């Protein structure tokens, strides 16, 4: 193939794939060979689907190191047995029971559109496919949202940040509703961590387990 200028998004992706083969695959054939046998990641990360917060990039990890679920606003639903397709719960079950990860990290982020919509309720009452799926999903934050909206309103950056960080706590609280997670955290086999990536300055913050406050990683 020649280096013709790309004119489609897929061409750009294919160019990236070729770079990956050069620097990410060919020099690391042994690692990829061992990964063919299976995966043994120690950490599961739940992050937002937002294109700016890729956990593999932020934590500079190699293939096989982190098991990742990404969705709107990095949310974990509570343990539910209602009919439906529980994608996050399926991934959690696999990570905790089959892969036996040692740690689950929920990573929220700054300028999160999902958290902003939870705060403003701008999609409230819309139909599925027209915003309704998002509205329903971020409804997981309703309880945490109300006191923030009352105290700080729904427009200020301060309110958005409070919502983004409260969302991490909601997901961690919901993780604890899963019986297998309860069991493994109580006997020390599994640890839950909250984190927050501030897009504006690229700084990662970790949540203090006791206080729930976020502090920047130095
Ligand atoms: Zn987000």
py3Dmol code that shows the C-alpha trace and the ligand (Angstrom):
import py3Dmol

protein = """\
ATOM      1  CA  UNK A   1       0.000   0.000   0.000  1.00  0.00           C
ATOM      2  CA  UNK A   2       1.149   3.533  -0.658  1.00  0.00           C
ATOM      3  CA  UNK A   3       0.909   6.544   1.607  1.00  0.00           C
ATOM      4  CA  UNK A   4      -2.039   8.084  -0.152  1.00  0.00           C
ATOM      5  CA  UNK A   5      -3.781  10.806   1.815  1.00  0.00           C
ATOM      6  CA  UNK A   6      -6.647   9.325   3.792  1.00  0.00           C
ATOM      7  CA  UNK A   7     -10.139  10.412   3.036  1.00  0.00           C
ATOM      8  CA  UNK A   8     -12.160   8.317   5.425  1.00  0.00           C
ATOM      9  CA  UNK A   9     -12.175   7.828   9.182  1.00  0.00           C
ATOM     10  CA  UNK A  10     -11.544   4.111   8.655  1.00  0.00           C
ATOM     11  CA  UNK A  11      -8.396   4.913   6.658  1.00  0.00           C
ATOM     12  CA  UNK A  12      -7.091   6.882   9.613  1.00  0.00           C
ATOM     13  CA  UNK A  13      -7.796   3.944  11.900  1.00  0.00           C
ATOM     14  CA  UNK A  14      -6.008   1.577   9.521  1.00  0.00           C
ATOM     15  CA  UNK A  15      -2.985   3.878   9.530  1.00  0.00           C
ATOM     16  CA  UNK A  16      -3.019   3.686  13.333  1.00  0.00           C
ATOM     17  CA  UNK A  17      -3.292  -0.081  13.154  1.00  0.00           C
ATOM     18  CA  UNK A  18      -0.174  -0.210  10.974  1.00  0.00           C
ATOM     19  CA  UNK A  19       1.731   1.866  13.546  1.00  0.00           C
ATOM     20  CA  UNK A  20       0.491  -0.513  16.248  1.00  0.00           C
ATOM     21  CA  UNK A  21       1.804  -3.529  14.305  1.00  0.00           C
ATOM     22  CA  UNK A  22       5.184  -1.815  14.079  1.00  0.00           C
ATOM     23  CA  UNK A  23       5.566  -0.644  17.669  1.00  0.00           C
ATOM     24  CA  UNK A  24       2.951  -2.546  19.671  1.00  0.00           C
ATOM     25  CA  UNK A  25       2.947  -5.988  18.125  1.00  0.00           C
ATOM     26  CA  UNK A  26       6.151  -6.910  16.320  1.00  0.00           C
ATOM     27  CA  UNK A  27       8.587  -5.952  19.120  1.00  0.00           C
ATOM     28  CA  UNK A  28       6.392  -7.725  21.721  1.00  0.00           C
ATOM     29  CA  UNK A  29       5.634 -11.034  20.047  1.00  0.00           C
ATOM     30  CA  UNK A  30       6.499 -13.087  23.133  1.00  0.00           C
ATOM     31  CA  UNK A  31       4.041 -11.162  25.258  1.00  0.00           C
ATOM     32  CA  UNK A  32       1.300 -11.574  22.691  1.00  0.00           C
ATOM     33  CA  UNK A  33       2.133 -15.271  22.452  1.00  0.00           C
ATOM     34  CA  UNK A  34       1.612 -15.712  26.207  1.00  0.00           C
ATOM     35  CA  UNK A  35      -1.586 -13.656  26.070  1.00  0.00           C
ATOM     36  CA  UNK A  36      -2.906 -16.157  23.549  1.00  0.00           C
ATOM     37  CA  UNK A  37      -3.075 -18.646  26.438  1.00  0.00           C
ATOM     38  CA  UNK A  38      -5.376 -16.378  28.460  1.00  0.00           C
ATOM     39  CA  UNK A  39      -5.635 -13.189  30.477  1.00  0.00           C
ATOM     40  CA  UNK A  40      -4.848 -12.589  34.144  1.00  0.00           C
ATOM     41  CA  UNK A  41      -5.459  -8.910  34.825  1.00  0.00           C
ATOM     42  CA  UNK A  42      -5.299  -7.916  38.505  1.00  0.00           C
ATOM     43  CA  UNK A  43      -7.410  -4.815  38.099  1.00  0.00           C
ATOM     44  CA  UNK A  44     -10.819  -4.028  36.688  1.00  0.00           C
ATOM     45  CA  UNK A  45     -11.488  -0.434  35.702  1.00  0.00           C
ATOM     46  CA  UNK A  46     -14.908   1.100  35.184  1.00  0.00           C
ATOM     47  CA  UNK A  47     -14.562   4.280  33.179  1.00  0.00           C
ATOM     48  CA  UNK A  48     -16.645   6.605  31.054  1.00  0.00           C
ATOM     49  CA  UNK A  49     -17.045   6.011  27.313  1.00  0.00           C
ATOM     50  CA  UNK A  50     -15.864   9.590  26.756  1.00  0.00           C
ATOM     51  CA  UNK A  51     -13.187   9.576  24.038  1.00  0.00           C
ATOM     52  CA  UNK A  52     -10.799  11.616  26.209  1.00  0.00           C
ATOM     53  CA  UNK A  53     -10.439   9.224  29.127  1.00  0.00           C
ATOM     54  CA  UNK A  54      -8.959   5.959  27.891  1.00  0.00           C
ATOM     55  CA  UNK A  55      -7.714   3.993  30.960  1.00  0.00           C
ATOM     56  CA  UNK A  56      -5.023   2.150  28.962  1.00  0.00           C
ATOM     57  CA  UNK A  57      -3.553   5.494  27.929  1.00  0.00           C
ATOM     58  CA  UNK A  58      -3.888   7.204  31.317  1.00  0.00           C
ATOM     59  CA  UNK A  59      -2.334   4.296  33.220  1.00  0.00           C
ATOM     60  CA  UNK A  60       0.129   3.418  30.452  1.00  0.00           C
ATOM     61  CA  UNK A  61      -0.532  -0.310  30.735  1.00  0.00           C
ATOM     62  CA  UNK A  62       0.282  -3.190  28.425  1.00  0.00           C
ATOM     63  CA  UNK A  63      -2.300  -5.520  26.883  1.00  0.00           C
ATOM     64  CA  UNK A  64      -3.592  -8.018  29.449  1.00  0.00           C
ATOM     65  CA  UNK A  65      -3.097  -5.737  32.466  1.00  0.00           C
ATOM     66  CA  UNK A  66      -6.525  -4.184  33.000  1.00  0.00           C
ATOM     67  CA  UNK A  67     -10.053  -5.488  32.416  1.00  0.00           C
ATOM     68  CA  UNK A  68     -12.161  -2.515  31.376  1.00  0.00           C
ATOM     69  CA  UNK A  69     -15.827  -1.611  31.206  1.00  0.00           C
ATOM     70  CA  UNK A  70     -16.701   1.763  29.788  1.00  0.00           C
ATOM     71  CA  UNK A  71     -20.145   3.289  29.704  1.00  0.00           C
ATOM     72  CA  UNK A  72     -21.882   6.646  29.980  1.00  0.00           C
ATOM     73  CA  UNK A  73     -20.579   8.362  33.162  1.00  0.00           C
ATOM     74  CA  UNK A  74     -18.664   5.276  34.435  1.00  0.00           C
ATOM     75  CA  UNK A  75     -21.702   3.998  36.311  1.00  0.00           C
ATOM     76  CA  UNK A  76     -22.335   0.722  38.075  1.00  0.00           C
ATOM     77  CA  UNK A  77     -25.980  -0.204  38.538  1.00  0.00           C
ATOM     78  CA  UNK A  78     -27.040  -1.849  41.798  1.00  0.00           C
ATOM     79  CA  UNK A  79     -27.335  -5.647  41.973  1.00  0.00           C
ATOM     80  CA  UNK A  80     -30.629  -6.329  40.182  1.00  0.00           C
ATOM     81  CA  UNK A  81     -32.257  -9.534  39.042  1.00  0.00           C
ATOM     82  CA  UNK A  82     -34.987  -7.891  36.966  1.00  0.00           C
ATOM     83  CA  UNK A  83     -35.379  -9.032  33.345  1.00  0.00           C
ATOM     84  CA  UNK A  84     -33.111  -7.251  30.903  1.00  0.00           C
ATOM     85  CA  UNK A  85     -29.572  -7.352  29.655  1.00  0.00           C
ATOM     86  CA  UNK A  86     -27.226  -6.515  32.500  1.00  0.00           C
ATOM     87  CA  UNK A  87     -23.994  -5.802  30.659  1.00  0.00           C
ATOM     88  CA  UNK A  88     -22.075  -4.159  33.497  1.00  0.00           C
ATOM     89  CA  UNK A  89     -23.166  -6.869  35.933  1.00  0.00           C
ATOM     90  CA  UNK A  90     -22.025  -9.575  33.505  1.00  0.00           C
ATOM     91  CA  UNK A  91     -18.594  -7.958  33.203  1.00  0.00           C
ATOM     92  CA  UNK A  92     -18.362  -7.588  36.994  1.00  0.00           C
ATOM     93  CA  UNK A  93     -19.310 -11.218  37.488  1.00  0.00           C
ATOM     94  CA  UNK A  94     -16.628 -12.322  35.044  1.00  0.00           C
ATOM     95  CA  UNK A  95     -13.934 -10.084  36.522  1.00  0.00           C
ATOM     96  CA  UNK A  96     -14.667 -10.928  40.152  1.00  0.00           C
ATOM     97  CA  UNK A  97     -15.616 -14.595  39.948  1.00  0.00           C
ATOM     98  CA  UNK A  98     -13.646 -15.902  36.968  1.00  0.00           C
ATOM     99  CA  UNK A  99     -10.612 -13.619  36.600  1.00  0.00           C
ATOM    100  CA  UNK A 100     -10.526 -12.975  40.360  1.00  0.00           C
ATOM    101  CA  UNK A 101      -9.253  -9.412  40.033  1.00  0.00           C
ATOM    102  CA  UNK A 102      -7.761  -7.950  43.203  1.00  0.00           C
ATOM    103  CA  UNK A 103      -9.029  -4.425  42.743  1.00  0.00           C
ATOM    104  CA  UNK A 104     -11.898  -2.604  41.038  1.00  0.00           C
ATOM    105  CA  UNK A 105     -11.330   1.050  40.240  1.00  0.00           C
ATOM    106  CA  UNK A 106     -14.161   3.384  39.280  1.00  0.00           C
ATOM    107  CA  UNK A 107     -12.717   6.345  37.386  1.00  0.00           C
ATOM    108  CA  UNK A 108     -14.879   9.399  36.858  1.00  0.00           C
ATOM    109  CA  UNK A 109     -13.677  12.429  34.934  1.00  0.00           C
ATOM    110  CA  UNK A 110     -13.987  16.167  34.483  1.00  0.00           C
ATOM    111  CA  UNK A 111     -16.313  17.691  31.873  1.00  0.00           C
ATOM    112  CA  UNK A 112     -18.435  14.512  31.869  1.00  0.00           C
ATOM    113  CA  UNK A 113     -21.460  14.949  29.585  1.00  0.00           C
ATOM    114  CA  UNK A 114     -23.342  12.112  31.274  1.00  0.00           C
ATOM    115  CA  UNK A 115     -22.944  13.682  34.718  1.00  0.00           C
ATOM    116  CA  UNK A 116     -23.888  17.075  33.328  1.00  0.00           C
ATOM    117  CA  UNK A 117     -27.115  15.643  31.892  1.00  0.00           C
ATOM    118  CA  UNK A 118     -27.818  13.992  35.253  1.00  0.00           C
ATOM    119  CA  UNK A 119     -27.445  17.371  36.903  1.00  0.00           C
ATOM    120  CA  UNK A 120     -29.543  19.402  34.455  1.00  0.00           C
ATOM    121  CA  UNK A 121     -32.039  16.626  33.692  1.00  0.00           C
ATOM    122  CA  UNK A 122     -32.072  17.959  30.140  1.00  0.00           C
ATOM    123  CA  UNK A 123     -32.996  14.546  28.726  1.00  0.00           C
ATOM    124  CA  UNK A 124     -35.727  13.867  31.256  1.00  0.00           C
ATOM    125  CA  UNK A 125     -38.901  12.565  29.596  1.00  0.00           C
ATOM    126  CA  UNK A 126     -37.331  11.808  26.205  1.00  0.00           C
ATOM    127  CA  UNK A 127     -38.079   8.606  24.284  1.00  0.00           C
ATOM    128  CA  UNK A 128     -35.712   5.624  24.006  1.00  0.00           C
ATOM    129  CA  UNK A 129     -33.416   6.354  21.063  1.00  0.00           C
ATOM    130  CA  UNK A 130     -34.054  10.085  21.416  1.00  0.00           C
ATOM    131  CA  UNK A 131     -32.222  10.501  24.717  1.00  0.00           C
ATOM    132  CA  UNK A 132     -34.380   8.205  26.804  1.00  0.00           C
ATOM    133  CA  UNK A 133     -31.804   5.447  27.184  1.00  0.00           C
ATOM    134  CA  UNK A 134     -29.295   7.975  28.525  1.00  0.00           C
ATOM    135  CA  UNK A 135     -31.889   9.598  30.795  1.00  0.00           C
ATOM    136  CA  UNK A 136     -32.808   6.230  32.249  1.00  0.00           C
ATOM    137  CA  UNK A 137     -29.159   5.220  32.745  1.00  0.00           C
ATOM    138  CA  UNK A 138     -28.054   8.455  34.423  1.00  0.00           C
ATOM    139  CA  UNK A 139     -31.181   8.271  36.571  1.00  0.00           C
ATOM    140  CA  UNK A 140     -28.855   6.110  38.695  1.00  0.00           C
ATOM    141  CA  UNK A 141     -27.492   9.453  39.895  1.00  0.00           C
ATOM    142  CA  UNK A 142     -30.829  11.058  40.821  1.00  0.00           C
ATOM    143  CA  UNK A 143     -30.477  10.568  44.543  1.00  0.00           C
ATOM    144  CA  UNK A 144     -26.962  11.992  44.631  1.00  0.00           C
ATOM    145  CA  UNK A 145     -27.951  14.789  42.267  1.00  0.00           C
ATOM    146  CA  UNK A 146     -30.745  16.420  44.283  1.00  0.00           C
ATOM    147  CA  UNK A 147     -28.721  17.815  47.205  1.00  0.00           C
ATOM    148  CA  UNK A 148     -26.047  19.070  44.779  1.00  0.00           C
ATOM    149  CA  UNK A 149     -28.635  20.845  42.595  1.00  0.00           C
ATOM    150  CA  UNK A 150     -30.217  22.361  45.695  1.00  0.00           C
ATOM    151  CA  UNK A 151     -26.963  23.636  47.098  1.00  0.00           C
ATOM    152  CA  UNK A 152     -25.022  24.615  43.991  1.00  0.00           C
ATOM    153  CA  UNK A 153     -27.615  24.858  41.202  1.00  0.00           C
ATOM    154  CA  UNK A 154     -27.217  23.044  37.901  1.00  0.00           C
ATOM    155  CA  UNK A 155     -25.074  25.424  35.814  1.00  0.00           C
ATOM    156  CA  UNK A 156     -21.905  26.175  37.755  1.00  0.00           C
ATOM    157  CA  UNK A 157     -18.720  24.196  37.116  1.00  0.00           C
ATOM    158  CA  UNK A 158     -18.587  23.656  40.887  1.00  0.00           C
ATOM    159  CA  UNK A 159     -21.907  21.789  40.703  1.00  0.00           C
ATOM    160  CA  UNK A 160     -20.706  19.697  37.746  1.00  0.00           C
ATOM    161  CA  UNK A 161     -17.542  18.727  39.594  1.00  0.00           C
ATOM    162  CA  UNK A 162     -19.550  17.773  42.680  1.00  0.00           C
ATOM    163  CA  UNK A 163     -21.817  15.613  40.484  1.00  0.00           C
ATOM    164  CA  UNK A 164     -18.841  13.979  38.724  1.00  0.00           C
ATOM    165  CA  UNK A 165     -17.193  13.073  42.011  1.00  0.00           C
ATOM    166  CA  UNK A 166     -20.453  11.999  43.683  1.00  0.00           C
ATOM    167  CA  UNK A 167     -21.051   9.653  40.724  1.00  0.00           C
ATOM    168  CA  UNK A 168     -17.872   7.748  41.605  1.00  0.00           C
ATOM    169  CA  UNK A 169     -19.187   7.260  45.143  1.00  0.00           C
ATOM    170  CA  UNK A 170     -22.575   6.077  43.793  1.00  0.00           C
ATOM    171  CA  UNK A 171     -20.847   3.457  41.639  1.00  0.00           C
ATOM    172  CA  UNK A 172     -18.725   2.263  44.547  1.00  0.00           C
ATOM    173  CA  UNK A 173     -21.788   2.056  46.788  1.00  0.00           C
ATOM    174  CA  UNK A 174     -23.574   0.064  44.077  1.00  0.00           C
ATOM    175  CA  UNK A 175     -20.598  -2.283  43.701  1.00  0.00           C
ATOM    176  CA  UNK A 176     -21.089  -3.162  47.365  1.00  0.00           C
ATOM    177  CA  UNK A 177     -24.641  -4.369  46.654  1.00  0.00           C
ATOM    178  CA  UNK A 178     -23.258  -7.354  44.697  1.00  0.00           C
ATOM    179  CA  UNK A 179     -23.054 -10.341  47.088  1.00  0.00           C
ATOM    180  CA  UNK A 180     -19.818 -11.680  45.555  1.00  0.00           C
ATOM    181  CA  UNK A 181     -18.193  -8.248  45.945  1.00  0.00           C
ATOM    182  CA  UNK A 182     -19.440  -7.936  49.529  1.00  0.00           C
ATOM    183  CA  UNK A 183     -17.900 -11.302  50.374  1.00  0.00           C
ATOM    184  CA  UNK A 184     -14.556 -10.593  48.749  1.00  0.00           C
ATOM    185  CA  UNK A 185     -14.153  -7.068  50.099  1.00  0.00           C
ATOM    186  CA  UNK A 186     -15.004  -8.146  53.630  1.00  0.00           C
ATOM    187  CA  UNK A 187     -12.267 -10.780  53.724  1.00  0.00           C
ATOM    188  CA  UNK A 188      -9.699  -8.641  51.924  1.00  0.00           C
ATOM    189  CA  UNK A 189      -9.558 -10.491  48.613  1.00  0.00           C
ATOM    190  CA  UNK A 190     -10.914  -7.481  46.727  1.00  0.00           C
ATOM    191  CA  UNK A 191     -10.389  -3.736  47.111  1.00  0.00           C
ATOM    192  CA  UNK A 192     -12.575  -0.966  45.684  1.00  0.00           C
ATOM    193  CA  UNK A 193     -11.047   2.359  44.680  1.00  0.00           C
ATOM    194  CA  UNK A 194     -12.418   5.644  43.422  1.00  0.00           C
ATOM    195  CA  UNK A 195     -10.502   7.855  41.020  1.00  0.00           C
ATOM    196  CA  UNK A 196     -11.112  11.000  39.022  1.00  0.00           C
ATOM    197  CA  UNK A 197      -9.259  12.195  35.940  1.00  0.00           C
ATOM    198  CA  UNK A 198      -9.356  15.950  35.440  1.00  0.00           C
ATOM    199  CA  UNK A 199      -9.206  16.403  31.684  1.00  0.00           C
ATOM    200  CA  UNK A 200      -8.346  20.105  31.890  1.00  0.00           C
ATOM    201  CA  UNK A 201      -4.932  19.548  33.493  1.00  0.00           C
ATOM    202  CA  UNK A 202      -4.453  15.797  32.992  1.00  0.00           C
ATOM    203  CA  UNK A 203      -4.196  15.162  36.734  1.00  0.00           C
ATOM    204  CA  UNK A 204      -5.456  11.942  38.304  1.00  0.00           C
ATOM    205  CA  UNK A 205      -7.089  12.160  41.734  1.00  0.00           C
ATOM    206  CA  UNK A 206      -7.619   9.237  44.082  1.00  0.00           C
ATOM    207  CA  UNK A 207     -10.536   9.012  46.464  1.00  0.00           C
ATOM    208  CA  UNK A 208      -9.825   8.639  50.166  1.00  0.00           C
ATOM    209  CA  UNK A 209     -11.688   5.577  51.387  1.00  0.00           C
ATOM    210  CA  UNK A 210     -12.719   7.086  54.717  1.00  0.00           C
ATOM    211  CA  UNK A 211     -13.570  10.683  53.843  1.00  0.00           C
ATOM    212  CA  UNK A 212     -14.578  10.195  50.194  1.00  0.00           C
ATOM    213  CA  UNK A 213     -12.453  13.264  49.309  1.00  0.00           C
ATOM    214  CA  UNK A 214     -10.348  13.293  46.148  1.00  0.00           C
ATOM    215  CA  UNK A 215      -6.666  14.224  46.280  1.00  0.00           C
ATOM    216  CA  UNK A 216      -4.317  14.679  43.323  1.00  0.00           C
ATOM    217  CA  UNK A 217      -1.641  12.060  42.698  1.00  0.00           C
ATOM    218  CA  UNK A 218       1.771  13.707  42.937  1.00  0.00           C
TER     219      UNK A 218
END
"""
ligand_1 = """\
1
ZN
Zn -18.075 11.010 30.992
"""
view = py3Dmol.view(width=600, height=400)
view.addModel(protein, "pdb")
view.setStyle({"model": 0}, {"cartoon": {"style": "trace"}})
view.addModel(ligand_1, "xyz")
view.setStyle({"model": 1}, {"stick": {}})
view.zoomTo()
view.show()
